[in-house]
Amino acid sequence: MYTICLNASRGLVALFLIGGIGVVLGQTLAIAIGSAGLMTTFGTDVAEVVCILAGLAGIFSFFLLYTREGKEKAGEWEE
């Protein structure tokens, strides 16, 4: 279970970071070309998906502490 949560949280963090960069670049492009529709799309639809990915990454990271391996490694993280 620990490995599943660890890999899921790592993958989701990577996806939400890439998505966040995509939102910023998309909105920058929309400003540069003056497209209100494109700005709205990146500010709502794409950003909503990125926020969901960030939330899921946080949930899986939180679950790491509730696995047997996570409880054993919790002392190592505090040092």
C-alpha positions as CSV (number, residue, x, y, z in Angstrom):
1,M,0.0,0.0,0.0
2,Y,2.9,2.3,0.8
3,T,4.4,1.9,-2.6
4,I,1.1,2.5,-4.3
5,C,0.5,5.7,-2.4
6,L,4.1,6.9,-2.9
7,N,4.0,6.3,-6.6
8,A,0.6,7.8,-7.0
9,S,1.5,11.0,-5.0
10,R,4.8,11.4,-7.0
11,G,3.0,11.0,-10.3
12,L,0.2,13.3,-9.4
13,V,2.6,16.0,-8.1
14,A,4.5,15.8,-11.4
15,L,1.3,16.1,-13.4
16,F,0.0,19.0,-11.4
17,L,3.3,20.9,-11.7
18,I,3.3,20.3,-15.4
19,G,-0.4,21.4,-15.5
20,G,0.4,24.5,-13.5
21,I,3.1,25.4,-16.0
22,G,0.7,24.8,-18.8
23,V,-1.9,27.1,-17.2
24,V,0.6,29.9,-16.8
25,L,2.0,29.5,-20.3
26,G,-1.5,29.3,-21.7
27,Q,-2.7,32.4,-20.0
28,T,0.5,34.2,-21.0
29,L,-0.1,33.2,-24.6
30,A,-3.8,34.3,-24.3
31,I,-2.7,37.7,-23.1
32,A,-0.1,38.0,-25.9
33,I,-2.6,37.3,-28.6
34,G,-5.5,39.1,-26.8
35,S,-7.9,36.1,-26.7
36,A,-10.4,36.3,-23.9
37,G,-11.8,32.9,-24.7
38,L,-8.4,31.2,-24.4
39,M,-7.7,33.1,-21.2
40,T,-11.0,31.9,-19.7
41,T,-10.4,28.3,-20.8
42,F,-7.0,28.2,-19.1
43,G,-8.2,30.1,-16.1
44,T,-11.2,27.8,-15.5
45,D,-11.3,24.5,-17.2
46,V,-7.6,23.7,-17.3
47,A,-7.0,25.2,-13.9
48,E,-9.9,23.1,-12.4
49,V,-8.3,19.9,-13.5
50,V,-4.9,21.0,-12.2
51,C,-6.5,21.8,-8.8
52,I,-8.1,18.4,-8.7
53,L,-4.7,16.8,-9.4
54,A,-3.1,18.8,-6.6
55,G,-5.8,17.7,-4.2
56,L,-5.4,14.1,-5.1
57,A,-1.6,14.4,-4.7
58,G,-2.1,15.8,-1.2
59,I,-4.6,13.0,-0.3
60,F,-2.2,10.3,-1.4
61,S,0.7,12.0,0.4
62,F,-1.4,12.1,3.6
63,F,-2.3,8.4,3.3
64,L,1.5,7.6,3.3
65,L,1.6,8.3,7.1
66,Y,-1.2,5.7,7.7
67,T,0.6,2.8,6.1
68,R,2.8,0.4,8.1
69,E,5.9,1.5,6.2
70,G,4.9,5.2,6.6
71,K,4.6,4.9,10.3
72,E,8.0,3.3,10.5
73,K,9.6,5.9,8.4
74,A,7.9,8.9,10.1
75,G,10.7,9.0,12.7
76,E,13.3,9.2,10.0
77,W,11.6,12.2,8.4
78,E,11.6,14.2,11.7
79,E,15.4,13.9,12.1
